[in-house]
Amino acid sequence: MTGPMAAEIETRLSEAFSPTALEIINDSAKHHGHAGDDGSGESHFTIVIEAEAFASMNRLARQRAVIAALGDIVGERVHAVAIKAKAPGE
């Protein structure tokens, strides 16, 4: 079951990048009771995204682009995200 935060992350990234592959993994249970666990069950995520937009970007630029597309989610509404961004064929 996908929660509202995971769904919002998926929507924002789909609109920004039209990805060829996108997976939003909720890692919050692994961080239960640790710093950043707000009890919502949606505080930590791994994002695996593949998009043509990343073809001309290095790893850091890809990370920055994803974080920019997420807007106020990272750091304000979600404690942490791990990002695995690649271009098709990588």
N, CA, C and O atoms as a GROMACS GRO file, in nm:
protein
  360
    1MET      N    1   0.084  -0.119   0.000
    1MET     CA    2   0.000   0.000   0.000
    1MET      C    3   0.088   0.125   0.000
    1MET      O    4   0.183   0.135   0.078
    2THR      N    5   0.057   0.218  -0.085
    2THR     CA    6   0.132   0.343  -0.096
    2THR      C    7   0.063   0.451  -0.014
    2THR      O    8  -0.057   0.474  -0.027
    3GLY      N    9   0.142   0.516   0.070
    3GLY     CA   10   0.087   0.624   0.152
    3GLY      C   11   0.082   0.754   0.074
    3GLY      O   12   0.131   0.763  -0.038
    4PRO      N   13   0.022   0.856   0.135
    4PRO     CA   14   0.007   0.985   0.066
    4PRO      C   15   0.140   1.052   0.031
    4PRO      O   16   0.150   1.118  -0.072
    5MET      N   17   0.243   1.037   0.115
    5MET     CA   18   0.371   1.101   0.085
    5MET      C   19   0.438   1.032  -0.032
    5MET      O   20   0.491   1.099  -0.121
    6ALA      N   21   0.438   0.901  -0.033
    6ALA     CA   22   0.497   0.826  -0.146
    6ALA      C   23   0.424   0.861  -0.275
    6ALA      O   24   0.488   0.875  -0.380
    7ALA      N   25   0.294   0.874  -0.269
    7ALA     CA   26   0.216   0.909  -0.388
    7ALA      C   27   0.251   1.049  -0.437
    7ALA      O   28   0.260   1.073  -0.557
    8GLU      N   29   0.272   1.143  -0.344
    8GLU     CA   30   0.308   1.278  -0.383
    8GLU      C   31   0.448   1.282  -0.445
    8GLU      O   32   0.472   1.353  -0.543
    9ILE      N   33   0.540   1.206  -0.388
    9ILE     CA   34   0.675   1.197  -0.445
    9ILE      C   35   0.667   1.143  -0.587
    9ILE      O   36   0.730   1.197  -0.678
   10GLU      N   37   0.591   1.038  -0.607
   10GLU     CA   38   0.575   0.979  -0.740
   10GLU      C   39   0.517   1.080  -0.839
   10GLU      O   40   0.565   1.090  -0.952
   11THR      N   41   0.415   1.153  -0.798
   11THR     CA   42   0.352   1.252  -0.885
   11THR      C   43   0.450   1.361  -0.925
   11THR      O   44   0.461   1.396  -1.042
   12ARG      N   45   0.521   1.416  -0.827
   12ARG     CA   46   0.614   1.525  -0.856
   12ARG      C   47   0.726   1.481  -0.951
   12ARG      O   48   0.762   1.554  -1.044
   13LEU      N   49   0.780   1.362  -0.928
   13LEU     CA   50   0.889   1.315  -1.012
   13LEU      C   51   0.839   1.277  -1.152
   13LEU      O   52   0.909   1.298  -1.251
   14SER      N   53   0.720   1.222  -1.160
   14SER     CA   54   0.663   1.188  -1.290
   14SER      C   55   0.640   1.313  -1.374
   14SER      O   56   0.668   1.315  -1.493
   15GLU      N   57   0.589   1.417  -1.311
   15GLU     CA   58   0.564   1.543  -1.382
   15GLU      C   59   0.695   1.611  -1.423
   15GLU      O   60   0.702   1.670  -1.531
   16ALA      N   61   0.797   1.603  -1.340
   16ALA     CA   62   0.923   1.672  -1.368
   16ALA      C   63   1.010   1.601  -1.472
   16ALA      O   64   1.077   1.667  -1.551
   17PHE      N   65   1.007   1.467  -1.472
   17PHE     CA   66   1.104   1.393  -1.553
   17PHE      C   67   1.045   1.296  -1.654
   17PHE      O   68   1.120   1.244  -1.738
   18SER      N   69   0.916   1.268  -1.652
   18SER     CA   70   0.857   1.165  -1.738
   18SER      C   71   0.946   1.041  -1.740
   18SER      O   72   0.993   1.000  -1.846
   19PRO      N   73   0.969   0.981  -1.624
   19PRO     CA   74   1.066   0.871  -1.615
   19PRO      C   75   1.024   0.746  -1.693
   19PRO      O   76   0.906   0.717  -1.709
   20THR      N   77   1.126   0.673  -1.739
   20THR     CA   78   1.102   0.544  -1.803
   20THR      C   79   1.089   0.435  -1.698
   20THR      O   80   1.034   0.328  -1.725
   21ALA      N   81   1.138   0.462  -1.578
   21ALA     CA   82   1.122   0.372  -1.464
   21ALA      C   83   1.125   0.457  -1.336
   21ALA      O   84   1.203   0.551  -1.325
   22LEU      N   85   1.039   0.422  -1.241
   22LEU     CA   86   1.034   0.495  -1.115
   22LEU      C   87   0.987   0.401  -1.006
   22LEU      O   88   0.883   0.336  -1.017
   23GLU      N   89   1.065   0.396  -0.899
   23GLU     CA   90   1.028   0.315  -0.783
   23GLU      C   91   1.050   0.398  -0.657
   23GLU      O   92   1.158   0.454  -0.636
   24ILE      N   93   0.947   0.407  -0.575
   24ILE     CA   94   0.954   0.478  -0.448
   24ILE      C   95   0.946   0.371  -0.339
   24ILE      O   96   0.845   0.303  -0.324
   25ILE      N   97   1.054   0.356  -0.263
   25ILE     CA   98   1.062   0.253  -0.161
   25ILE      C   99   1.055   0.319  -0.024
   25ILE      O  100   1.136   0.406   0.007
   26ASN      N  101   0.959   0.279   0.056
   26ASN     CA  102   0.943   0.334   0.191
   26ASN      C  103   1.036   0.258   0.286
   26ASN      O  104   1.013   0.140   0.315
   27ASP      N  105   1.139   0.326   0.334
   27ASP     CA  106   1.237   0.267   0.426
   27ASP      C  107   1.209   0.304   0.571
   27ASP      O  108   1.291   0.275   0.658
   28SER      N  109   1.096   0.364   0.599
   28SER     CA  110   1.069   0.419   0.731
   28SER      C  111   1.074   0.314   0.842
   28SER      O  112   1.120   0.345   0.953
   29ALA      N  113   1.028   0.194   0.816
   29ALA     CA  114   1.028   0.090   0.920
   29ALA      C  115   1.169   0.057   0.968
   29ALA      O  116   1.188   0.019   1.083
   30LYS      N  117   1.267   0.073   0.880
   30LYS     CA  118   1.407   0.046   0.917
   30LYS      C  119   1.460   0.152   1.015
   30LYS      O  120   1.560   0.129   1.082
   31HIS      N  121   1.392   0.266   1.022
   31HIS     CA  122   1.439   0.378   1.104
   31HIS      C  123   1.349   0.405   1.224
   31HIS      O  124   1.362   0.508   1.289
   32HIS      N  125   1.259   0.313   1.253
   32HIS     CA  126   1.165   0.329   1.365
   32HIS      C  127   1.243   0.354   1.495
   32HIS      O  128   1.331   0.277   1.531
   33GLY      N  129   1.208   0.462   1.563
   33GLY     CA  130   1.271   0.495   1.689
   33GLY      C  131   1.401   0.572   1.676
   33GLY      O  132   1.459   0.612   1.777
   34HIS      N  133   1.447   0.594   1.554
   34HIS     CA  134   1.571   0.669   1.531
   34HIS      C  135   1.540   0.815   1.503
   34HIS      O  136   1.424   0.855   1.493
   35ALA      N  137   1.645   0.894   1.492
   35ALA     CA  138   1.629   1.036   1.460
   35ALA      C  139   1.552   1.052   1.329
   35ALA      O  140   1.579   0.982   1.231
   36GLY      N  141   1.460   1.142   1.329
   36GLY     CA  142   1.383   1.169   1.208
   36GLY      C  143   1.256   1.087   1.194
   36GLY      O  144   1.174   1.116   1.107
   37ASP      N  145   1.239   0.986   1.278
   37ASP     CA  146   1.116   0.906   1.273
   37ASP      C  147   1.006   0.985   1.342
   37ASP      O  148   1.005   1.000   1.464
   38ASP      N  149   0.913   1.036   1.261
   38ASP     CA  150   0.806   1.119   1.317
   38ASP      C  151   0.680   1.039   1.350
   38ASP      O  152   0.579   1.096   1.392
   39GLY      N  153   0.687   0.908   1.333
   39GLY     CA  154   0.572   0.823   1.364
   39GLY      C  155   0.470   0.813   1.252
   39GLY      O  156   0.372   0.740   1.265
   40SER      N  157   0.492   0.883   1.142
   40SER     CA  158   0.397   0.883   1.031
   40SER      C  159   0.407   0.757   0.946
   40SER      O  160   0.314   0.722   0.874
   41GLY      N  161   0.520   0.688   0.956
   41GLY     CA  162   0.543   0.572   0.870
   41GLY      C  163   0.589   0.613   0.730
   41GLY      O  164   0.604   0.528   0.642
   42GLU      N  165   0.611   0.743   0.710
   42GLU     CA  166   0.659   0.794   0.581
   42GLU      C  167   0.765   0.903   0.605
   42GLU      O  168   0.746   1.019   0.569
   43SER      N  169   0.876   0.862   0.666
   43SER     CA  170   0.981   0.958   0.699
   43SER      C  171   1.111   0.935   0.623
   43SER      O  172   1.194   1.025   0.614
   44HIS      N  173   1.130   0.815   0.568
   44HIS     CA  174   1.253   0.779   0.498
   44HIS      C  175   1.218   0.703   0.369
   44HIS      O  176   1.139   0.609   0.372
   45PHE      N  177   1.277   0.746   0.257
   45PHE     CA  178   1.248   0.682   0.129
   45PHE      C  179   1.375   0.660   0.048
   45PHE      O  180   1.473   0.734   0.061
   46THR      N  181   1.371   0.558  -0.037
   46THR     CA  182   1.470   0.541  -0.143
   46THR      C  183   1.396   0.563  -0.274
   46THR      O  184   1.289   0.506  -0.297
   47ILE      N  185   1.454   0.645  -0.360
   47ILE     CA  186   1.396   0.674  -0.491
   47ILE      C  187   1.488   0.617  -0.597
   47ILE      O  188   1.607   0.651  -0.603
   48VAL      N  189   1.434   0.530  -0.681
   48VAL     CA  190   1.507   0.475  -0.794
   48VAL      C  191   1.437   0.528  -0.919
   48VAL      O  192   1.321   0.495  -0.944
   49ILE      N  193   1.508   0.610  -0.996
   49ILE     CA  194   1.446   0.676  -1.110
   49ILE      C  195   1.537   0.668  -1.232
   49ILE      O  196   1.658   0.686  -1.222
   50GLU      N  197   1.476   0.641  -1.346
   50GLU     CA  198   1.546   0.639  -1.474
   50GLU      C  199   1.474   0.735  -1.567
   50GLU      O  200   1.353   0.723  -1.588
   51ALA      N  201   1.549   0.830  -1.623
   51ALA     CA  202   1.488   0.928  -1.712
   51ALA      C  203   1.590   0.980  -1.814
   51ALA      O  204   1.709   0.992  -1.784
   52GLU      N  205   1.542   1.009  -1.932
   52GLU     CA  206   1.628   1.063  -2.038
   52GLU      C  207   1.691   1.195  -1.995
   52GLU      O  208   1.801   1.228  -2.038
   53ALA      N  209   1.622   1.271  -1.912
   53ALA     CA  210   1.673   1.401  -1.866
   53ALA      C  211   1.808   1.388  -1.796
   53ALA      O  212   1.884   1.485  -1.791
   54PHE      N  213   1.839   1.272  -1.742
   54PHE     CA  214   1.964   1.254  -1.668
   54PHE      C  215   2.083   1.222  -1.758
   54PHE      O  216   2.196   1.215  -1.710
   55ALA      N  217   2.061   1.201  -1.887
   55ALA     CA  218   2.167   1.158  -1.979
   55ALA      C  219   2.285   1.255  -1.981
   55ALA      O  220   2.400   1.212  -1.991
   56SER      N  221   2.259   1.384  -1.972
   56SER     CA  222   2.367   1.482  -1.981
   56SER      C  223   2.415   1.530  -1.844
   56SER      O  224   2.495   1.623  -1.836
   57MET      N  225   2.367   1.467  -1.738
   57MET     CA  226   2.402   1.513  -1.603
   57MET      C  227   2.496   1.415  -1.533
   57MET      O  228   2.490   1.294  -1.555
   58ASN      N  229   2.583   1.471  -1.447
   58ASN     CA  230   2.664   1.384  -1.362
   58ASN      C  231   2.581   1.347  -1.239
   58ASN      O  232   2.468   1.393  -1.223
   59ARG      N  233   2.637   1.263  -1.153
   59ARG     CA  234   2.564   1.212  -1.038
   59ARG      C  235   2.512   1.324  -0.947
   59ARG      O  236   2.396   1.321  -0.905
   60LEU      N  237   2.595   1.421  -0.919
   60LEU     CA  238   2.554   1.530  -0.830
   60LEU      C  239   2.443   1.614  -0.892
   60LEU      O  240   2.348   1.651  -0.822
   61ALA      N  241   2.452   1.643  -1.019
   61ALA     CA  242   2.348   1.720  -1.087
   61ALA      C  243   2.215   1.644  -1.086
   61ALA      O  244   2.109   1.705  -1.071
   62ARG      N  245   2.221   1.513  -1.101
   62ARG     CA  246   2.099   1.432  -1.096
   62ARG      C  247   2.035   1.440  -0.959
   62ARG      O  248   1.913   1.457  -0.947
   63GLN      N  249   2.117   1.428  -0.855
   63GLN     CA  250   2.066   1.436  -0.717
   63GLN      C  251   1.999   1.572  -0.693
   63GLN      O  252   1.890   1.580  -0.637
   64ARG      N  253   2.066   1.676  -0.736
   64ARG     CA  254   2.013   1.811  -0.717
   64ARG      C  255   1.883   1.831  -0.794
   64ARG      O  256   1.791   1.896  -0.744
   65ALA      N  257   1.874   1.777  -0.914
   65ALA     CA  258   1.753   1.790  -0.994
   65ALA      C  259   1.635   1.720  -0.927
   65ALA      O  260   1.524   1.773  -0.924
   66VAL      N  261   1.659   1.601  -0.873
   66VAL     CA  262   1.552   1.527  -0.804
   66VAL      C  263   1.509   1.602  -0.680
   66VAL      O  264   1.389   1.618  -0.656
   67ILE      N  265   1.603   1.649  -0.601
   67ILE     CA  266   1.569   1.723  -0.479
   67ILE      C  267   1.492   1.850  -0.513
   67ILE      O  268   1.396   1.884  -0.444
   68ALA      N  269   1.533   1.920  -0.618
   68ALA     CA  270   1.462   2.041  -0.661
   68ALA      C  271   1.319   2.008  -0.701
   68ALA      O  272   1.226   2.083  -0.669
   69ALA      N  273   1.299   1.898  -0.772
   69ALA     CA  274   1.165   1.858  -0.815
   69ALA      C  275   1.076   1.822  -0.696
   69ALA      O  276   0.954   1.837  -0.702
   70LEU      N  277   1.137   1.774  -0.588
   70LEU     CA  278   1.059   1.737  -0.470
   70LEU      C  279   1.020   1.858  -0.386
   70LEU      O  280   0.933   1.848  -0.300
   71GLY      N  281   1.083   1.971  -0.409
   71GLY     CA  282   1.045   2.094  -0.339
   71GLY      C  283   1.057   2.084  -0.189
   71GLY      O  284   1.162   2.049  -0.136
   72ASP      N  285   0.947   2.114  -0.120
   72ASP     CA  286   0.947   2.120   0.026
   72ASP      C  287   0.941   1.983   0.093
   72ASP      O  288   0.937   1.975   0.216
   73ILE      N  289   0.940   1.876   0.017
   73ILE     CA  290   0.928   1.743   0.077
   73ILE      C  291   1.054   1.707   0.154
   73ILE      O  292   1.046   1.670   0.271
   74VAL      N  293   1.170   1.718   0.090
   74VAL     CA  294   1.295   1.675   0.153
   74VAL      C  295   1.337   1.775   0.260
   74VAL      O  296   1.350   1.895   0.234
   75GLY      N  297   1.357   1.723   0.380
   75GLY     CA  298   1.404   1.807   0.490
   75GLY      C  299   1.295   1.875   0.569
   75GLY      O  300   1.316   1.910   0.685
   76GLU      N  301   1.179   1.894   0.508
   76GLU     CA  302   1.068   1.959   0.579
   76GLU      C  303   0.958   1.860   0.612
   76GLU      O  304   0.907   1.859   0.724
   77ARG      N  305   0.921   1.777   0.516
   77ARG     CA  306   0.810   1.684   0.537
   77ARG      C  307   0.856   1.539   0.542
   77ARG      O  308   0.784   1.452   0.592
   78VAL      N  309   0.975   1.513   0.491
   78VAL     CA  310   1.036   1.380   0.496
   78VAL      C  311   1.177   1.399   0.551
   78VAL      O  312   1.247   1.491   0.511
   79HIS      N  313   1.217   1.312   0.641
   79HIS     CA  314   1.348   1.328   0.705
   79HIS      C  315   1.463   1.299   0.609
   79HIS      O  316   1.562   1.373   0.607
   80ALA      N  317   1.451   1.192   0.528
   80ALA     CA  318   1.564   1.154   0.443
   80ALA      C  319   1.519   1.081   0.318
   80ALA      O  320   1.422   1.006   0.318
   81VAL      N  321   1.594   1.104   0.209
   81VAL     CA  322   1.575   1.027   0.086
   81VAL      C  323   1.711   0.982   0.035
   81VAL      O  324   1.810   1.056   0.042
   82ALA      N  325   1.715   0.862  -0.016
   82ALA     CA  326   1.832   0.811  -0.088
   82ALA      C  327   1.790   0.810  -0.234
   82ALA      O  328   1.682   0.762  -0.268
   83ILE      N  329   1.875   0.863  -0.321
   83ILE     CA  330   1.839   0.878  -0.462
   83ILE      C  331   1.934   0.799  -0.550
   83ILE      O  332   2.056   0.813  -0.542
   84LYS      N  333   1.875   0.714  -0.634
   84LYS     CA  334   1.949   0.640  -0.736
   84LYS      C  335   1.892   0.682  -0.869
   84LYS      O  336   1.789   0.630  -0.912
   85ALA      N  337   1.959   0.776  -0.936
   85ALA     CA  338   1.910   0.832  -1.061
   85ALA      C  339   2.002   0.790  -1.176
   85ALA      O  340   2.124   0.799  -1.165
   86LYS      N  341   1.942   0.744  -1.286
   86LYS     CA  342   2.022   0.705  -1.401
   86LYS      C  343   1.948   0.736  -1.530
   86LYS      O  344   1.827   0.757  -1.531
   87ALA      N  345   2.023   0.739  -1.638
   87ALA     CA  346   1.965   0.757  -1.771
   87ALA      C  347   1.936   0.620  -1.830
   87ALA      O  348   1.998   0.521  -1.790
   88PRO      N  349   1.843   0.611  -1.925
   88PRO     CA  350   1.815   0.481  -1.989
   88PRO      C  351   1.943   0.421  -2.048
   88PRO      O  352   2.023   0.491  -2.109
   89GLY      N  353   1.959   0.293  -2.030
   89GLY     CA  354   2.074   0.222  -2.083
   89GLY      C  355   2.194   0.218  -1.991
   89GLY      O  356   2.293   0.153  -2.023
   90GLU      N  357   2.187   0.285  -1.879
   90GLU     CA  358   2.300   0.283  -1.785
   90GLU      C  359   2.290   0.164  -1.692
   90GLU      O  360   2.376   0.145  -1.605
   0.00000   0.00000   0.00000
